[in-house]
Amino acid sequence: MSFTISSNAAARVAEILASEPGAQALRVEVLAGGCSGLQYRFDLTDKQNPDDLVVELNGAKVLVDPVSLDFLGGSELDFKDSLMGAHFLVKNPNATASCGCGTSFSVD
């Protein structure tokens, strides 16, 4: 299974990691919860697990655990900065529904 990051997301992740002492990577997880049943979680971490998928681009390092990858396979992490605010966005082809804010989703 694949998970990619856009150049916009890579630039923002690299910027965040450079400003956070001790942070080695951004971890992307899928957890139960949210208004659609599942939710994305983004955390800075200094720990990489042996079974993590590691995606690196332009100084950015993103980790995804195997359980989350089951829900994120084929997805892309992007970063949007607009008048409405700046945020990470997961373009997930597995999501069959999502909430308005984009942090919660469901699958069949």
LUMVONU-315613 format. One record per residue (C-alpha): residue in three letters; x, y, z. Coordinates in pm, 1 decimal. Example, Ala and Ser with C-alpha at 12.3 -4.5 7.8 and 13.67 -1.06 7.14 Angstrom:
BEGIN
<node><rest>ALA</rest><X>1230.0</X><Y>-450.0</Y><Z>780.0</Z></node>
<node><rest>SER</rest><X>1367.0</X><Y>-106.0</Y><Z>714.0</Z></node>
***
This chain:
BEGIN
<node><rest>MET</rest><X>0.0</X><Y>0.0</Y><Z>0.0</Z></node>
<node><rest>SER</rest><X>116.3</X><Y>349.2</Y><Z>-69.6</Z></node>
<node><rest>PHE</rest><X>85.9</X><Y>682.9</Y><Z>104.6</Z></node>
<node><rest>THR</rest><X>235.3</X><Y>996.5</Y><Z>-46.8</Z></node>
<node><rest>ILE</rest><X>290.5</X><Y>1356.4</Y><Z>53.4</Z></node>
<node><rest>SER</rest><X>255.2</X><Y>1657.3</Y><Z>-173.7</Z></node>
<node><rest>SER</rest><X>532.1</X><Y>1911.3</Y><Z>-214.2</Z></node>
<node><rest>ASN</rest><X>320.1</X><Y>2163.5</Y><Z>-17.0</Z></node>
<node><rest>ALA</rest><X>282.6</X><Y>1916.2</Y><Z>271.3</Z></node>
<node><rest>ALA</rest><X>653.0</X><Y>1827.8</Y><Z>259.3</Z></node>
<node><rest>ALA</rest><X>751.9</X><Y>2194.9</Y><Z>281.3</Z></node>
<node><rest>ARG</rest><X>524.2</X><Y>2255.7</Y><Z>580.0</Z></node>
<node><rest>VAL</rest><X>631.2</X><Y>1935.4</Y><Z>760.9</Z></node>
<node><rest>ALA</rest><X>999.6</X><Y>2022.2</Y><Z>708.4</Z></node>
<node><rest>GLU</rest><X>935.3</X><Y>2374.0</Y><Z>842.3</Z></node>
<node><rest>ILE</rest><X>756.9</X><Y>2239.8</Y><Z>1151.4</Z></node>
<node><rest>LEU</rest><X>1024.4</X><Y>1977.6</Y><Z>1221.0</Z></node>
<node><rest>ALA</rest><X>1299.6</X><Y>2238.8</Y><Z>1193.1</Z></node>
<node><rest>SER</rest><X>1126.2</X><Y>2454.8</Y><Z>1454.7</Z></node>
<node><rest>GLU</rest><X>1051.6</X><Y>2175.1</Y><Z>1704.8</Z></node>
<node><rest>PRO</rest><X>1357.9</X><Y>2048.8</Y><Z>1894.8</Z></node>
<node><rest>GLY</rest><X>1357.4</X><Y>1671.0</Y><Z>1921.3</Z></node>
<node><rest>ALA</rest><X>1085.2</X><Y>1615.8</Y><Z>1661.6</Z></node>
<node><rest>GLN</rest><X>1199.7</X><Y>1368.0</Y><Z>1397.8</Z></node>
<node><rest>ALA</rest><X>881.1</X><Y>1311.9</Y><Z>1197.6</Z></node>
<node><rest>LEU</rest><X>511.6</X><Y>1378.3</Y><Z>1159.7</Z></node>
<node><rest>ARG</rest><X>301.5</X><Y>1073.9</Y><Z>1246.7</Z></node>
<node><rest>VAL</rest><X>-30.7</X><Y>1034.8</Y><Z>1061.5</Z></node>
<node><rest>GLU</rest><X>-277.3</X><Y>800.6</Y><Z>1232.6</Z></node>
<node><rest>VAL</rest><X>-637.1</X><Y>691.5</Y><Z>1194.2</Z></node>
<node><rest>LEU</rest><X>-831.7</X><Y>658.3</Y><Z>1518.9</Z></node>
<node><rest>ALA</rest><X>-1189.3</X><Y>565.3</Y><Z>1605.5</Z></node>
<node><rest>GLY</rest><X>-1402.7</X><Y>872.6</Y><Z>1668.8</Z></node>
<node><rest>GLY</rest><X>-1513.0</X><Y>1191.5</Y><Z>1504.8</Z></node>
<node><rest>CYS</rest><X>-1854.8</X><Y>1261.3</Y><Z>1362.5</Z></node>
<node><rest>SER</rest><X>-1808.3</X><Y>1015.2</Y><Z>1073.2</Z></node>
<node><rest>GLY</rest><X>-1663.7</X><Y>722.0</Y><Z>1270.7</Z></node>
<node><rest>LEU</rest><X>-1291.1</X><Y>756.3</Y><Z>1202.5</Z></node>
<node><rest>GLN</rest><X>-1061.4</X><Y>1053.5</Y><Z>1239.7</Z></node>
<node><rest>TYR</rest><X>-715.6</X><Y>1160.9</Y><Z>1130.9</Z></node>
<node><rest>ARG</rest><X>-457.4</X><Y>1246.2</Y><Z>1394.4</Z></node>
<node><rest>PHE</rest><X>-132.8</X><Y>1433.5</Y><Z>1330.2</Z></node>
<node><rest>ASP</rest><X>146.3</X><Y>1427.6</Y><Z>1591.7</Z></node>
<node><rest>LEU</rest><X>511.5</X><Y>1516.8</Y><Z>1600.3</Z></node>
<node><rest>THR</rest><X>725.3</X><Y>1227.2</Y><Z>1719.5</Z></node>
<node><rest>ASP</rest><X>1082.8</X><Y>1130.9</Y><Z>1789.2</Z></node>
<node><rest>LYS</rest><X>1007.8</X><Y>757.1</Y><Z>1766.4</Z></node>
<node><rest>GLN</rest><X>990.1</X><Y>543.8</Y><Z>1456.6</Z></node>
<node><rest>ASN</rest><X>849.2</X><Y>192.9</Y><Z>1495.2</Z></node>
<node><rest>PRO</rest><X>1007.7</X><Y>-90.5</Y><Z>1294.7</Z></node>
<node><rest>ASP</rest><X>684.2</X><Y>-155.1</Y><Z>1103.7</Z></node>
<node><rest>ASP</rest><X>604.6</X><Y>210.1</Y><Z>1019.1</Z></node>
<node><rest>LEU</rest><X>577.7</X><Y>317.0</Y><Z>658.8</Z></node>
<node><rest>VAL</rest><X>830.2</X><Y>598.4</Y><Z>616.2</Z></node>
<node><rest>VAL</rest><X>769.7</X><Y>864.9</Y><Z>352.2</Z></node>
<node><rest>GLU</rest><X>1043.4</X><Y>1123.6</Y><Z>300.2</Z></node>
<node><rest>LEU</rest><X>1043.5</X><Y>1422.0</Y><Z>65.7</Z></node>
<node><rest>ASN</rest><X>1250.1</X><Y>1741.8</Y><Z>66.2</Z></node>
<node><rest>GLY</rest><X>1350.6</X><Y>1725.0</Y><Z>432.7</Z></node>
<node><rest>ALA</rest><X>1010.8</X><Y>1605.1</Y><Z>553.6</Z></node>
<node><rest>LYS</rest><X>959.2</X><Y>1268.0</Y><Z>720.2</Z></node>
<node><rest>VAL</rest><X>609.3</X><Y>1123.4</Y><Z>767.4</Z></node>
<node><rest>LEU</rest><X>531.1</X><Y>797.1</Y><Z>948.4</Z></node>
<node><rest>VAL</rest><X>221.0</X><Y>579.3</Y><Z>913.0</Z></node>
<node><rest>ASP</rest><X>158.8</X><Y>267.7</Y><Z>1122.7</Z></node>
<node><rest>PRO</rest><X>29.7</X><Y>-51.8</Y><Z>952.0</Z></node>
<node><rest>VAL</rest><X>-322.1</X><Y>-34.2</Y><Z>1103.1</Z></node>
<node><rest>SER</rest><X>-368.1</X><Y>325.8</Y><Z>986.1</Z></node>
<node><rest>LEU</rest><X>-225.1</X><Y>235.7</Y><Z>645.9</Z></node>
<node><rest>ASP</rest><X>-516.5</X><Y>-6.3</Y><Z>596.8</Z></node>
<node><rest>PHE</rest><X>-742.1</X><Y>302.7</Y><Z>590.6</Z></node>
<node><rest>LEU</rest><X>-491.3</X><Y>534.7</Y><Z>419.7</Z></node>
<node><rest>GLY</rest><X>-364.1</X><Y>318.0</Y><Z>134.0</Z></node>
<node><rest>GLY</rest><X>-346.4</X><Y>522.9</Y><Z>-185.2</Z></node>
<node><rest>SER</rest><X>-393.5</X><Y>850.7</Y><Z>4.8</Z></node>
<node><rest>GLU</rest><X>-196.9</X><Y>1173.1</Y><Z>-20.2</Z></node>
<node><rest>LEU</rest><X>-118.4</X><Y>1417.7</Y><Z>258.4</Z></node>
<node><rest>ASP</rest><X>-151.2</X><Y>1775.6</Y><Z>135.3</Z></node>
<node><rest>PHE</rest><X>-126.1</X><Y>2117.4</Y><Z>299.9</Z></node>
<node><rest>LYS</rest><X>-363.2</X><Y>2402.4</Y><Z>219.5</Z></node>
<node><rest>ASP</rest><X>-308.4</X><Y>2766.1</Y><Z>315.1</Z></node>
<node><rest>SER</rest><X>-604.4</X><Y>2984.5</Y><Z>223.3</Z></node>
<node><rest>LEU</rest><X>-818.0</X><Y>3267.5</Y><Z>353.7</Z></node>
<node><rest>MET</rest><X>-1014.2</X><Y>3010.9</Y><Z>553.3</Z></node>
<node><rest>GLY</rest><X>-698.3</X><Y>2897.0</Y><Z>734.9</Z></node>
<node><rest>ALA</rest><X>-403.3</X><Y>2664.3</Y><Z>699.7</Z></node>
<node><rest>HIS</rest><X>-435.0</X><Y>2290.0</Y><Z>756.2</Z></node>
<node><rest>PHE</rest><X>-320.5</X><Y>1945.1</Y><Z>655.0</Z></node>
<node><rest>LEU</rest><X>-563.7</X><Y>1756.0</Y><Z>433.6</Z></node>
<node><rest>VAL</rest><X>-572.9</X><Y>1384.6</Y><Z>355.8</Z></node>
<node><rest>LYS</rest><X>-693.9</X><Y>1304.2</Y><Z>5.5</Z></node>
<node><rest>ASN</rest><X>-825.0</X><Y>956.7</Y><Z>82.9</Z></node>
<node><rest>PRO</rest><X>-975.4</X><Y>745.8</Y><Z>-197.4</Z></node>
<node><rest>ASN</rest><X>-1099.1</X><Y>494.2</Y><Z>62.6</Z></node>
<node><rest>ALA</rest><X>-1328.1</X><Y>743.3</Y><Z>237.8</Z></node>
<node><rest>THR</rest><X>-1692.5</X><Y>698.5</Y><Z>143.6</Z></node>
<node><rest>ALA</rest><X>-1809.0</X><Y>996.7</Y><Z>351.0</Z></node>
<node><rest>SER</rest><X>-1645.0</X><Y>1276.0</Y><Z>547.2</Z></node>
<node><rest>CYS</rest><X>-1740.8</X><Y>1560.3</Y><Z>775.2</Z></node>
<node><rest>GLY</rest><X>-1735.2</X><Y>1922.8</Y><Z>668.7</Z></node>
<node><rest>CYS</rest><X>-1405.5</X><Y>1999.3</Y><Z>840.9</Z></node>
<node><rest>GLY</rest><X>-1226.0</X><Y>1707.4</Y><Z>671.8</Z></node>
<node><rest>THR</rest><X>-1081.9</X><Y>1551.7</Y><Z>987.1</Z></node>
<node><rest>SER</rest><X>-1338.0</X><Y>1272.7</Y><Z>1017.3</Z></node>
<node><rest>PHE</rest><X>-1436.4</X><Y>1009.3</Y><Z>762.1</Z></node>
<node><rest>SER</rest><X>-1599.8</X><Y>671.0</Y><Z>714.9</Z></node>
<node><rest>VAL</rest><X>-1534.8</X><Y>367.7</Y><Z>495.3</Z></node>
<node><rest>ASP</rest><X>-1756.9</X><Y>84.2</Y><Z>379.2</Z></node>
***
